[in-house]
Amino acid sequence: MGVFKDWFGALFQRPRFRVARSFGGHSTGFDREAYEHDTVRAIIDAIASHTAKAEAMHVVVDKEGRVKEIKRNSQFAKLLNQKPNELMSGYDLKYKLVTQLQNSTTAMLYVSWDGDAPEAMYPVNYRQFEFVRLEDGDWAVRFVDSQGEEYALPLEDVVILRKFYNTLDVAGEGNGPVYDVLDMIRTAEAGTKDALNVSNKVRGILKQRGQHDHEAVQAEADRFAADMKAAAQNGGVVGLDIAAEYVPFSATPYNLTANQVKEIRDGLYRYWRTSEHILKSDYTESQWQPWYESVLEPILIQMGQAFTNVCFSQTERDHGNRIIFYSSPMLHASVQTKINIVSASREIGLLTTNELRELFGYPPVEDGDVRQISLNYTTDENQTAYQLGKEEDAPNEQKETGPETKDD
């Protein structure tokens, strides 16, 4: 933890500012208890892994909100997709941010600047945090990290994602409602484990007739245990007089039925809206698409808005600058669905050659970003000129021509 402590200590200042007031309460803190359960961790891993595959893009949109330009060399996109800081890849950063969002319902990331240009992005590990209003009118985030160190950073440079954002002013409300389900799972697992331990250690009860003090009873039990051990190595027969009786002991744990176990775990799946098929990666196209639209896509939209607000000033946003996170839902479509898309779109130039190759998992080719469009179509304004072959009336139309002929 020393590396991270030095890292955050160098980045964030310890709070020496004067606070005018705090903003409506504290965060719920990092909820590690739920994350320690195997099913919960598998669910969060599935959500974070698929979300982290999304590509961050710096785009410029027009007044209707349509993308008109992609900034291929944007420093924001390079940081988010390649190397946001000294210790992480772009995938690591997005994975950690989404994991923190799912587990603690509030995730934070700090954008470090070199003048007007971003130089690094750092996820913030916290135990608790609060927003504070400074005497100069600005806002700051004051937080305590996992080692108990207290730091502060300007709110305008912090990307914040929230889940279950309702009654708290500054944070999501945590995963408290799922604790009852986790308690039932832990109780069932603990009961089975305890019964197995007892049954493996206690083999039976030696009944001795008559009244004996405790030392005598224990001495006879020890002698019988030694005889049992010796018998296991020498023929397997133990002698026992009529004054004692050996009764085998069996601890049978109460086991939940398969339906009961399924119903309990389904509570976790419902809470995170993630099915068992997603966890096992044996989902079908019809199972993937609604999960993408209901779970992954809202997170991608939320991330895009949060990063846009921190990365760009109001003037830059007014000029259409946005950060978006793109993950094609077609990547998990069936081969037949992809073939249908190609068949339906190839004549109108909807996709380039490289975009079509990407659908099937093939690498791009040189000069593959050109759209191939059929010449069998024209605009409604030029259809008469096109049909009559009047090139002067349709200067923008491209016409198919046959091979040149020579007059005799």
C-alpha positions as CSV (number, residue, x, y, z in Angstrom):
1,M,0.0,0.0,0.0
2,G,3.1,2.3,0.3
3,V,3.1,3.1,-3.4
4,F,-0.5,4.2,-3.4
5,K,-0.1,6.2,-0.2
6,D,2.9,8.1,-1.6
7,W,1.0,8.5,-4.9
8,F,-2.1,10.0,-3.3
9,G,-0.1,12.0,-0.8
10,A,1.7,13.7,-3.6
11,L,-1.4,14.3,-5.7
12,F,-3.9,15.5,-3.1
13,Q,-3.4,18.1,-0.4
14,R,-4.2,17.6,3.2
15,P,-7.1,19.8,4.0
16,R,-5.8,23.2,5.2
17,F,-8.7,25.3,3.8
18,R,-11.3,27.0,5.9
19,V,-14.7,25.3,5.5
20,A,-17.9,27.4,5.3
21,R,-20.2,24.4,5.6
22,S,-20.6,20.8,4.8
23,F,-23.1,19.6,2.2
24,G,-25.9,17.5,3.7
25,G,-24.1,14.6,5.3
26,H,-21.5,11.9,4.6
27,S,-21.1,9.0,2.2
28,T,-22.0,5.5,3.0
29,G,-18.3,4.4,2.8
30,F,-16.8,1.4,1.0
31,D,-18.8,-1.7,1.5
32,R,-16.3,-4.5,1.4
33,E,-18.5,-7.1,3.1
34,A,-20.7,-7.8,0.1
35,Y,-17.7,-7.9,-2.2
36,E,-16.2,-10.8,-0.2
37,H,-19.1,-13.1,-1.2
38,D,-18.2,-15.2,-4.3
39,T,-21.5,-14.7,-6.1
40,V,-21.5,-11.0,-5.5
41,R,-17.9,-10.7,-6.7
42,A,-18.7,-12.7,-9.8
43,I,-21.7,-10.5,-10.6
44,I,-19.7,-7.3,-10.2
45,D,-16.8,-8.7,-12.2
46,A,-19.2,-9.5,-15.1
47,I,-20.6,-6.0,-15.1
48,A,-17.2,-4.3,-14.8
49,S,-15.4,-6.6,-17.3
50,H,-18.0,-5.9,-20.1
51,T,-18.2,-2.2,-19.3
52,A,-14.4,-1.8,-19.3
53,K,-14.3,-3.1,-22.9
54,A,-16.1,0.1,-24.1
55,E,-13.9,2.6,-26.0
56,A,-13.9,6.2,-24.8
57,M,-14.2,8.8,-27.6
58,H,-13.8,12.5,-27.7
59,V,-16.5,13.7,-30.2
60,V,-18.1,16.9,-31.3
61,V,-21.8,16.9,-31.8
62,D,-24.0,19.3,-33.8
63,K,-27.1,21.2,-32.5
64,E,-29.2,18.1,-32.9
65,G,-26.8,16.0,-30.8
66,R,-25.5,14.0,-33.7
67,V,-21.8,13.2,-33.9
68,K,-20.1,15.3,-36.6
69,E,-16.5,14.8,-35.7
70,I,-14.3,12.3,-33.8
71,K,-11.1,13.7,-32.2
72,R,-8.8,10.8,-32.9
73,N,-5.8,12.3,-31.2
74,S,-7.6,13.7,-28.2
75,Q,-5.5,13.4,-25.0
76,F,-8.7,12.5,-23.1
77,A,-9.3,9.4,-25.2
78,K,-5.6,8.4,-25.0
79,L,-5.7,8.6,-21.2
80,L,-9.0,6.7,-20.9
81,N,-8.1,4.0,-23.4
82,Q,-4.4,3.5,-23.0
83,K,-2.5,4.7,-20.0
84,P,-4.4,7.0,-17.5
85,N,-1.6,7.0,-14.9
86,E,1.7,5.3,-14.0
87,L,0.1,2.1,-12.7
88,M,-2.9,1.4,-14.8
89,S,-4.1,0.6,-18.3
90,G,-7.3,2.1,-19.7
91,Y,-9.1,-1.2,-19.1
92,D,-7.9,-1.2,-15.5
93,L,-9.2,2.3,-14.9
94,K,-12.7,1.6,-16.3
95,Y,-12.9,-1.8,-14.5
96,K,-12.0,-0.3,-11.2
97,L,-14.4,2.7,-11.5
98,V,-17.3,0.4,-12.4
99,T,-16.4,-2.1,-9.6
100,Q,-16.4,0.7,-7.1
101,L,-19.7,2.0,-8.4
102,Q,-21.4,-1.5,-8.0
103,N,-19.9,-2.2,-4.6
104,S,-20.0,1.1,-2.8
105,T,-22.6,2.8,-5.0
106,T,-20.4,5.8,-5.4
107,A,-17.2,6.0,-7.5
108,M,-14.8,8.9,-7.8
109,L,-11.9,9.7,-10.2
110,Y,-9.6,12.6,-10.1
111,V,-8.4,14.4,-13.3
112,S,-4.9,15.9,-12.9
113,W,-4.1,18.9,-15.2
114,D,-1.0,20.4,-16.8
115,G,-2.3,23.8,-17.5
116,D,-5.3,23.3,-19.8
117,A,-4.3,19.8,-20.8
118,P,-5.1,16.6,-18.9
119,E,-2.0,14.7,-17.8
120,A,-3.4,11.8,-15.7
121,M,-6.5,10.2,-14.2
122,Y,-6.6,8.5,-10.8
123,P,-9.4,6.5,-9.2
124,V,-10.0,7.6,-5.6
125,N,-10.0,4.9,-3.0
126,Y,-12.0,6.1,0.0
127,R,-13.4,4.9,3.3
128,Q,-15.8,7.9,3.5
129,F,-16.1,11.4,2.0
130,E,-18.1,14.6,2.2
131,F,-18.6,17.7,0.1
132,V,-17.5,21.0,1.7
133,R,-18.2,24.5,0.7
134,L,-15.1,26.8,1.0
135,E,-15.2,30.4,2.2
136,D,-14.3,31.5,-1.3
137,G,-17.4,29.8,-2.7
138,D,-15.8,26.9,-4.4
139,W,-16.5,23.2,-3.5
140,A,-14.1,20.5,-2.5
141,V,-14.3,16.8,-1.7
142,R,-12.8,15.9,1.7
143,F,-12.2,12.1,2.0
144,V,-10.5,9.6,4.2
145,D,-8.7,6.8,2.4
146,S,-8.4,3.1,3.3
147,Q,-5.4,3.8,5.6
148,G,-7.1,6.5,7.6
149,E,-5.3,9.4,5.9
150,E,-7.4,12.5,5.2
151,Y,-7.1,14.4,1.9
152,A,-9.0,17.0,-0.1
153,L,-9.4,17.9,-3.8
154,P,-11.3,20.4,-5.8
155,L,-14.8,19.2,-6.8
156,E,-14.5,20.5,-10.3
157,D,-11.8,18.0,-11.1
158,V,-13.6,15.0,-9.7
159,V,-15.6,12.6,-11.8
160,I,-18.4,11.1,-9.6
161,L,-20.7,8.2,-10.5
162,R,-23.6,7.3,-8.2
163,K,-26.0,4.4,-7.9
164,F,-29.2,4.2,-5.8
165,Y,-28.9,8.0,-5.5
166,N,-32.0,9.1,-3.5
167,T,-32.0,10.4,0.0
168,L,-28.3,11.2,0.5
169,D,-27.1,14.5,-1.0
170,V,-23.6,13.4,-2.0
171,A,-23.6,9.7,-2.5
172,G,-25.4,6.5,-3.4
173,E,-27.1,4.7,-0.5
174,G,-25.1,1.5,-0.4
175,N,-26.1,-2.1,-0.8
176,G,-27.9,-2.6,2.5
177,P,-31.0,-4.2,1.0
178,V,-29.0,-7.2,-0.2
179,Y,-27.6,-8.1,3.3
180,D,-30.6,-10.3,4.2
181,V,-30.0,-12.5,1.2
182,L,-26.2,-12.7,2.0
183,D,-27.0,-13.6,5.6
184,M,-29.2,-16.5,4.5
185,I,-26.5,-17.8,2.2
186,R,-23.8,-17.5,4.8
187,T,-26.0,-19.2,7.5
188,A,-26.7,-22.1,5.2
189,E,-23.0,-22.4,4.2
190,A,-21.8,-22.1,7.9
191,G,-24.3,-24.7,9.1
192,T,-23.1,-27.2,6.5
193,K,-19.4,-26.5,7.3
194,D,-19.9,-26.9,11.1
195,A,-21.8,-30.2,10.7
196,L,-19.0,-31.5,8.4
197,N,-16.4,-30.5,11.0
198,V,-18.3,-32.3,13.8
199,S,-18.9,-35.4,11.8
200,N,-15.3,-35.6,10.7
201,K,-14.0,-35.2,14.3
202,V,-16.6,-37.0,16.4
203,R,-16.9,-40.7,15.4
204,G,-19.1,-42.0,18.1
205,I,-20.2,-42.2,21.8
206,L,-18.8,-44.7,24.3
207,K,-21.5,-45.6,26.8
208,Q,-20.2,-47.0,30.1
209,R,-22.6,-48.8,32.5
210,G,-22.5,-47.7,36.1
211,Q,-21.5,-44.4,37.7
212,H,-18.0,-43.2,37.2
213,D,-16.3,-39.9,37.7
214,H,-15.3,-37.7,34.8
215,E,-11.6,-38.7,34.8
216,A,-12.5,-42.4,34.7
217,V,-14.9,-41.9,31.8
218,Q,-12.4,-39.9,29.9
219,A,-9.6,-42.4,30.5
220,E,-11.8,-45.2,29.2
221,A,-12.7,-43.1,26.1
222,D,-9.0,-42.4,25.5
223,R,-8.2,-46.1,25.8
224,F,-11.0,-47.0,23.4
225,A,-9.8,-44.4,20.9
226,A,-6.3,-45.8,21.1
227,D,-7.7,-49.3,20.5
228,M,-9.6,-48.0,17.5
229,K,-6.5,-46.5,16.0
230,A,-4.5,-49.7,16.6
231,A,-7.3,-51.8,15.1
232,A,-7.2,-49.7,12.0
233,Q,-3.6,-50.8,11.5
234,N,-4.0,-54.4,12.6
235,G,-6.9,-56.2,11.3
236,G,-9.7,-53.7,12.1
237,V,-11.2,-55.5,15.2
238,V,-11.7,-53.8,18.5
239,G,-12.4,-55.7,21.8
240,L,-15.1,-54.3,24.0
241,D,-16.4,-55.7,27.3
242,I,-20.1,-55.9,28.3
243,A,-19.8,-52.9,30.6
244,A,-19.4,-50.5,27.6
245,E,-21.4,-49.8,24.5
246,Y,-20.1,-48.0,21.4
247,V,-22.7,-45.9,19.5
248,P,-21.6,-44.5,16.1
249,F,-22.3,-40.7,15.8
250,S,-23.6,-39.1,12.7
251,A,-24.2,-35.3,12.3
252,T,-26.6,-34.7,9.5
253,P,-26.8,-31.0,8.6
254,Y,-30.0,-29.4,7.5
255,N,-29.5,-28.7,3.8
256,L,-31.6,-26.3,1.8
257,T,-33.4,-27.8,-1.2
258,A,-32.2,-27.0,-4.7
259,N,-35.2,-24.7,-5.2
260,Q,-34.5,-22.9,-2.0
261,V,-30.8,-22.3,-2.9
262,K,-31.9,-21.1,-6.4
263,E,-34.4,-18.7,-4.9
264,I,-31.9,-17.2,-2.5
265,R,-29.3,-16.7,-5.2
266,D,-31.9,-15.3,-7.6
267,G,-32.3,-12.5,-5.1
268,L,-28.7,-11.5,-5.8
269,Y,-29.3,-11.8,-9.6
270,R,-32.4,-9.6,-9.4
271,Y,-30.6,-7.0,-7.3
272,W,-27.9,-6.5,-9.8
273,R,-30.2,-7.4,-12.8
274,T,-27.7,-10.0,-14.0
275,S,-28.6,-13.6,-14.8
276,E,-26.7,-16.8,-14.1
277,H,-26.2,-17.2,-17.8
278,I,-24.2,-14.0,-17.9
279,L,-22.0,-15.1,-15.1
280,K,-21.3,-18.5,-16.8
281,S,-20.8,-16.9,-20.2
282,D,-23.3,-19.3,-21.8
283,Y,-25.8,-16.6,-22.7
284,T,-27.7,-16.4,-26.0
285,E,-28.2,-13.3,-28.2
286,S,-31.7,-12.8,-26.8
287,Q,-30.3,-12.9,-23.2
288,W,-27.4,-10.6,-23.9
289,Q,-29.2,-7.7,-25.6
290,P,-31.7,-6.9,-22.8
291,W,-28.8,-7.1,-20.2
292,Y,-26.7,-4.7,-22.3
293,E,-29.6,-2.3,-22.6
294,S,-30.7,-2.4,-19.0
295,V,-27.3,-2.7,-17.1
296,L,-24.3,-1.8,-19.3
297,E,-25.7,1.0,-21.5
298,P,-27.0,3.2,-18.5
299,I,-23.5,3.0,-17.0
300,L,-21.9,4.0,-20.3
301,I,-24.2,7.0,-20.6
302,Q,-23.6,8.0,-17.0
303,M,-19.8,7.8,-17.5
304,G,-20.0,9.9,-20.6
305,Q,-22.0,12.7,-19.0
306,A,-19.8,12.6,-15.8
307,F,-16.5,12.8,-17.8
308,T,-17.9,15.4,-20.1
309,N,-18.7,17.7,-17.3
310,V,-15.3,17.5,-15.7
311,C,-13.1,17.4,-18.9
312,F,-14.7,20.4,-20.7
313,S,-15.7,23.9,-19.7
314,Q,-19.2,25.2,-20.3
315,T,-17.9,27.0,-23.4
316,E,-16.4,23.8,-24.8
317,R,-19.6,21.9,-24.1
318,D,-21.6,24.6,-25.8
319,H,-19.4,24.0,-28.9
320,G,-20.4,20.3,-28.9
321,N,-17.4,18.7,-27.1
322,R,-18.4,15.4,-25.5
323,I,-16.9,12.2,-24.0
324,I,-18.8,9.1,-25.0
325,F,-18.2,5.5,-24.2
326,Y,-19.0,3.2,-27.1
327,S,-19.5,-0.6,-26.9
328,S,-21.2,-2.2,-29.9
329,P,-24.1,-4.4,-28.8
330,M,-23.6,-6.3,-32.1
331,L,-20.4,-7.9,-30.8
332,H,-22.4,-10.6,-29.1
333,A,-25.0,-11.1,-31.9
334,S,-25.2,-14.4,-33.7
335,V,-23.4,-15.0,-37.0
336,Q,-26.8,-15.2,-38.7
337,T,-27.8,-11.8,-37.3
338,K,-24.5,-10.2,-38.5
339,I,-25.1,-11.7,-42.0
340,N,-28.6,-10.2,-42.0
341,I,-27.1,-6.8,-41.1
342,V,-24.6,-7.0,-43.9
343,S,-27.2,-8.1,-46.4
344,A,-29.6,-5.3,-45.4
345,S,-27.0,-2.5,-45.3
346,R,-24.4,-3.2,-48.0
347,E,-26.2,-1.4,-50.9
348,I,-26.7,1.9,-49.0
349,G,-23.2,2.2,-47.6
350,L,-24.2,2.1,-43.9
351,L,-21.0,0.4,-42.9
352,T,-17.4,0.6,-44.2
353,T,-15.4,-2.5,-45.1
354,N,-13.5,-2.4,-41.8
355,E,-16.7,-2.0,-39.8
356,L,-18.1,-5.0,-41.5
357,R,-14.9,-7.0,-40.8
358,E,-15.0,-5.9,-37.1
359,L,-18.5,-7.4,-36.8
360,F,-17.0,-10.8,-37.5
361,G,-13.9,-10.3,-35.4
362,Y,-11.5,-9.7,-38.3
363,P,-8.7,-7.1,-38.2
364,P,-9.0,-3.9,-40.4
365,V,-7.4,-3.7,-43.8
366,E,-5.7,-0.9,-45.6
367,D,-8.1,1.5,-47.4
368,G,-11.0,-0.3,-45.6
369,D,-12.6,2.8,-44.2
370,V,-14.3,3.6,-47.6
371,R,-18.1,3.2,-47.9
372,Q,-19.2,1.1,-50.9
373,I,-22.5,2.5,-52.2
374,S,-24.7,1.0,-54.9
375,L,-25.3,3.2,-58.0
376,N,-28.9,1.8,-58.2
377,Y,-30.1,4.5,-55.9
378,T,-30.5,8.3,-56.1
379,T,-32.2,11.1,-54.2
380,D,-35.8,11.9,-54.8
381,E,-34.9,15.3,-56.1
382,N,-32.7,13.9,-58.9
383,Q,-34.6,10.7,-59.7
384,T,-36.1,12.1,-63.0
385,A,-32.8,13.3,-64.3
386,Y,-31.2,10.1,-63.3
387,Q,-33.7,7.9,-65.1
388,L,-33.6,10.1,-68.3
389,G,-29.8,10.2,-68.2
390,K,-29.6,14.0,-68.0
391,E,-26.3,14.5,-66.5
392,E,-26.5,18.3,-66.6
393,D,-29.6,18.2,-64.4
394,A,-27.9,16.0,-61.8
395,P,-24.3,17.1,-61.5
396,N,-23.7,15.3,-58.3
397,E,-24.9,11.9,-59.5
398,Q,-22.4,9.2,-60.4
399,K,-23.3,7.1,-63.4
400,E,-22.2,3.7,-64.5
401,T,-20.7,3.7,-67.9
402,G,-19.8,0.9,-70.2
403,P,-16.6,0.3,-72.0
404,E,-15.6,2.9,-74.5
405,T,-16.3,2.1,-78.2
406,K,-14.7,3.5,-81.3
407,D,-16.5,4.5,-84.4
408,D,-15.6,2.6,-87.5
